Amino acid sequence: MPFFLYALFFLFIPAGNVIAGAFKSLTGGFTFQNVQDLFKTQYLDAYKTSIEVSLVTAILGGALGMAIAYAALREGTPRWVRSGLTTFSGVAANFGGIPLAFAFIATLGTIGVVTQFLQNVFGINLYGSPIDFTLFSKTGVELAYLYFQIPLMILVIAPAIDGLRREWREAASNLGASSWQFWRHVGLPILMPSILGATILLFGNSFAAYATAYGLTAGGVNLVPIQIGNYYTGDVLSNPHLAQALAFGMFVVLAGMMLLYIPLQRRASRWAK
Amino acid sequence: MRKRIAPSAVVWLLVGAGYFFIPLLATLLFSLRKTSTGHCCSLSAYGYIVHDPQFWSTLRLSFQLSLETIAICLILFVPTIYWVHLRLPRLRPVIAFFALIPFVVPPIVLVVGLLDFYKGSPQWYYGSPYGFLATAYVILAFPYMFFSLDAGFRAIDVHTLTEASQSLGASWPTTMFRVILPNIRVAALGGAFLTLAIVMGEFTMASLAAFHTFPTYIQYINETKAYPAAAVSLMSFGITWLAMLMLLFVGRGRPGRIQIAGGH
């Protein structure tokens, strides 16, 4: 079947090539040197920063997305809020990359609209002490990533929240449970696999992101994808196999995430109607 | 008894709305500043963009690439998924598993492998966006196309339709084009609009392979011209909006699976 040939040539062989290339020396022999080089400070730091940014945006994005999704889906909120939120999340989760980076520069950059507004109206200088904020840093990247992480969480978790049946809540309150007790003993335990699964998805989404961070900092923040990009756009690394080793490292982290994700997904579907 | 909206819900929804609308509003205000003075309000930033021939040429390239990607995807995936639903249902989980692989091999990793593996391949492929980039974009679009088409095929009775068509004497091509395709039109269109949104916004691969597409043009403007950059960023957002609205529009009345395109 042509499809399998296509997948072989443009997905499996290149992916295999990255793995094989990571263990190749400059002369073509087999070596562990490239993978060992990953543990040099510069690259180890890149992995640390990448993982930190992904963890922060996955957890914060997950918590905020969960709160907003629940606010929109709970009883009492008008229906149009809910459909509006899903539509908007679908678009915002796709609004990544270079334009998103620029939207944040126009908002919170040194001459951004909000930066100037705070300065002129409240006399708060974001870029001076004691705040010393800068958008072109790890914090800035995290802020921008949250812009697509929160809507992604909303999209992924909404069906699970919908699956919390009203009868469960009513049964709990008939038995005298408070709202807190309901969440502690019924709501959260049921949602937990979905929440964890969605958080892993968010982690991967942020770990693999390149364009937004590049657009924001022009390669200034030390993330793994940025390091790989630097090799191709700026020739910073001299050994092509090092780029492959960096990519291989990403692959290992993401494959690990996937191994965690699949069983969680299976558990989460247990309560599906 | 109808409950009133809870106060905490209002707070959370306002926080969410603020987070999402403030950057857009700021970009809009930013784009209306006058290039020479930096004060409001002028359309000069937009004027700069629409008079830049590079804007039109990169936009055209990205649009052509998305059409090419959509065409390859449909030619490749429609017959495959049709055949799998008709004859080889056991293969379905295998392909569904394939569709998860791009999650583990994100664009930045895939492009490293592609660039290395196809180094030294003919120039008409390696040196041309219509060759190299288009084939890579098919892989990026694959999960979204697959889930969209798969849902479409699951909603129709492939067996009955095929048998009815064949017993009336139709050939395979006739069955495909006159019976199957019209029935999965909505799913195919949905997949096509998602692919359009992905390709029009894809930066990582184009940048690493040194092709000049619409997103790399936006990045170039970002680095050189502040106010026109806001204008072109808004236009790009408009394209995403349009593609997603069309997706919702064609998918009306169908319990839609929400899809998320990658490429951040």
HADDOCK unambig.tbl for C-alpha pairs under 7 A between the chains (distance, minus, plus):
assign (segid A and resid 2 and name CA) (segid B and resid 76 and name CA) 6.93 0.50 0.50
assign (segid A and resid 3 and name CA) (segid B and resid 76 and name CA) 5.76 0.50 0.50
assign (segid A and resid 3 and name CA) (segid B and resid 77 and name CA) 6.80 0.50 0.50
assign (segid A and resid 3 and name CA) (segid B and resid 80 and name CA) 6.70 0.50 0.50
assign (segid A and resid 10 and name CA) (segid B and resid 136 and name CA) 6.76 0.50 0.50
assign (segid A and resid 11 and name CA) (segid B and resid 139 and name CA) 6.88 0.50 0.50
assign (segid A and resid 14 and name CA) (segid B and resid 110 and name CA) 6.44 0.50 0.50
assign (segid A and resid 14 and name CA) (segid B and resid 113 and name CA) 4.24 0.50 0.50
assign (segid A and resid 14 and name CA) (segid B and resid 114 and name CA) 5.11 0.50 0.50
assign (segid A and resid 14 and name CA) (segid B and resid 117 and name CA) 6.23 0.50 0.50
assign (segid A and resid 15 and name CA) (segid B and resid 110 and name CA) 6.23 0.50 0.50
assign (segid A and resid 15 and name CA) (segid B and resid 113 and name CA) 5.80 0.50 0.50
assign (segid A and resid 17 and name CA) (segid B and resid 113 and name CA) 5.58 0.50 0.50
assign (segid A and resid 17 and name CA) (segid B and resid 117 and name CA) 6.68 0.50 0.50
assign (segid A and resid 18 and name CA) (segid B and resid 112 and name CA) 7.00 0.50 0.50
assign (segid A and resid 18 and name CA) (segid B and resid 113 and name CA) 5.01 0.50 0.50
assign (segid A and resid 67 and name CA) (segid B and resid 12 and name CA) 6.65 0.50 0.50
assign (segid A and resid 68 and name CA) (segid B and resid 12 and name CA) 5.43 0.50 0.50
assign (segid A and resid 68 and name CA) (segid B and resid 13 and name CA) 5.79 0.50 0.50
assign (segid A and resid 68 and name CA) (segid B and resid 16 and name CA) 6.62 0.50 0.50
assign (segid A and resid 71 and name CA) (segid B and resid 9 and name CA) 4.26 0.50 0.50
assign (segid A and resid 71 and name CA) (segid B and resid 12 and name CA) 6.45 0.50 0.50
assign (segid A and resid 71 and name CA) (segid B and resid 13 and name CA) 6.60 0.50 0.50
assign (segid A and resid 72 and name CA) (segid B and resid 9 and name CA) 6.96 0.50 0.50
assign (segid A and resid 75 and name CA) (segid B and resid 3 and name CA) 6.74 0.50 0.50
assign (segid A and resid 76 and name CA) (segid B and resid 2 and name CA) 6.92 0.50 0.50
assign (segid A and resid 76 and name CA) (segid B and resid 3 and name CA) 4.77 0.50 0.50
assign (segid A and resid 76 and name CA) (segid B and resid 4 and name CA) 4.85 0.50 0.50
assign (segid A and resid 76 and name CA) (segid B and resid 5 and name CA) 4.28 0.50 0.50
assign (segid A and resid 76 and name CA) (segid B and resid 6 and name CA) 6.72 0.50 0.50
assign (segid A and resid 77 and name CA) (segid B and resid 5 and name CA) 4.91 0.50 0.50
assign (segid A and resid 90 and name CA) (segid B and resid 260 and name CA) 6.85 0.50 0.50
assign (segid A and resid 91 and name CA) (segid B and resid 240 and name CA) 6.88 0.50 0.50
assign (segid A and resid 91 and name CA) (segid B and resid 241 and name CA) 6.09 0.50 0.50
assign (segid A and resid 91 and name CA) (segid B and resid 244 and name CA) 6.30 0.50 0.50
assign (segid A and resid 93 and name CA) (segid B and resid 260 and name CA) 6.65 0.50 0.50
assign (segid A and resid 94 and name CA) (segid B and resid 260 and name CA) 6.52 0.50 0.50
assign (segid A and resid 94 and name CA) (segid B and resid 261 and name CA) 5.67 0.50 0.50
assign (segid A and resid 94 and name CA) (segid B and resid 262 and name CA) 6.78 0.50 0.50
assign (segid A and resid 95 and name CA) (segid B and resid 237 and name CA) 6.74 0.50 0.50
assign (segid A and resid 96 and name CA) (segid B and resid 263 and name CA) 6.76 0.50 0.50
assign (segid A and resid 96 and name CA) (segid B and resid 264 and name CA) 4.51 0.50 0.50
assign (segid A and resid 97 and name CA) (segid B and resid 263 and name CA) 6.75 0.50 0.50
assign (segid A and resid 97 and name CA) (segid B and resid 264 and name CA) 4.44 0.50 0.50
assign (segid A and resid 98 and name CA) (segid B and resid 215 and name CA) 6.79 0.50 0.50
assign (segid A and resid 98 and name CA) (segid B and resid 218 and name CA) 6.94 0.50 0.50
assign (segid A and resid 98 and name CA) (segid B and resid 219 and name CA) 6.17 0.50 0.50
assign (segid A and resid 99 and name CA) (segid B and resid 233 and name CA) 4.49 0.50 0.50
assign (segid A and resid 99 and name CA) (segid B and resid 236 and name CA) 6.80 0.50 0.50
assign (segid A and resid 102 and name CA) (segid B and resid 222 and name CA) 6.98 0.50 0.50
assign (segid A and resid 102 and name CA) (segid B and resid 230 and name CA) 6.71 0.50 0.50
assign (segid A and resid 102 and name CA) (segid B and resid 233 and name CA) 6.79 0.50 0.50
assign (segid A and resid 103 and name CA) (segid B and resid 23 and name CA) 5.57 0.50 0.50
assign (segid A and resid 103 and name CA) (segid B and resid 24 and name CA) 6.47 0.50 0.50
assign (segid A and resid 103 and name CA) (segid B and resid 27 and name CA) 5.32 0.50 0.50
assign (segid A and resid 104 and name CA) (segid B and resid 23 and name CA) 6.04 0.50 0.50
assign (segid A and resid 106 and name CA) (segid B and resid 26 and name CA) 6.05 0.50 0.50
assign (segid A and resid 106 and name CA) (segid B and resid 27 and name CA) 5.37 0.50 0.50
assign (segid A and resid 106 and name CA) (segid B and resid 30 and name CA) 6.11 0.50 0.50
assign (segid A and resid 107 and name CA) (segid B and resid 23 and name CA) 5.49 0.50 0.50
assign (segid A and resid 107 and name CA) (segid B and resid 26 and name CA) 5.21 0.50 0.50
assign (segid A and resid 107 and name CA) (segid B and resid 27 and name CA) 6.68 0.50 0.50
assign (segid A and resid 113 and name CA) (segid B and resid 26 and name CA) 5.56 0.50 0.50
assign (segid A and resid 113 and name CA) (segid B and resid 30 and name CA) 6.81 0.50 0.50
assign (segid A and resid 147 and name CA) (segid B and resid 20 and name CA) 6.94 0.50 0.50
assign (segid A and resid 208 and name CA) (segid B and resid 106 and name CA) 5.98 0.50 0.50
assign (segid A and resid 209 and name CA) (segid B and resid 264 and name CA) 4.90 0.50 0.50
assign (segid A and resid 210 and name CA) (segid B and resid 204 and name CA) 6.42 0.50 0.50
assign (segid A and resid 210 and name CA) (segid B and resid 264 and name CA) 6.16 0.50 0.50
assign (segid A and resid 211 and name CA) (segid B and resid 203 and name CA) 6.04 0.50 0.50
assign (segid A and resid 211 and name CA) (segid B and resid 204 and name CA) 5.78 0.50 0.50
assign (segid A and resid 211 and name CA) (segid B and resid 264 and name CA) 5.42 0.50 0.50
assign (segid A and resid 212 and name CA) (segid B and resid 264 and name CA) 5.79 0.50 0.50
assign (segid A and resid 215 and name CA) (segid B and resid 219 and name CA) 6.56 0.50 0.50
assign (segid A and resid 225 and name CA) (segid B and resid 108 and name CA) 6.55 0.50 0.50
assign (segid A and resid 229 and name CA) (segid B and resid 208 and name CA) 6.35 0.50 0.50
assign (segid A and resid 232 and name CA) (segid B and resid 208 and name CA) 5.68 0.50 0.50
assign (segid A and resid 233 and name CA) (segid B and resid 208 and name CA) 6.29 0.50 0.50
assign (segid A and resid 244 and name CA) (segid B and resid 112 and name CA) 6.67 0.50 0.50
assign (segid A and resid 247 and name CA) (segid B and resid 109 and name CA) 5.15 0.50 0.50
assign (segid A and resid 251 and name CA) (segid B and resid 104 and name CA) 5.98 0.50 0.50
assign (segid A and resid 251 and name CA) (segid B and resid 105 and name CA) 6.15 0.50 0.50
assign (segid A and resid 254 and name CA) (segid B and resid 104 and name CA) 5.13 0.50 0.50
assign (segid A and resid 255 and name CA) (segid B and resid 104 and name CA) 5.56 0.50 0.50
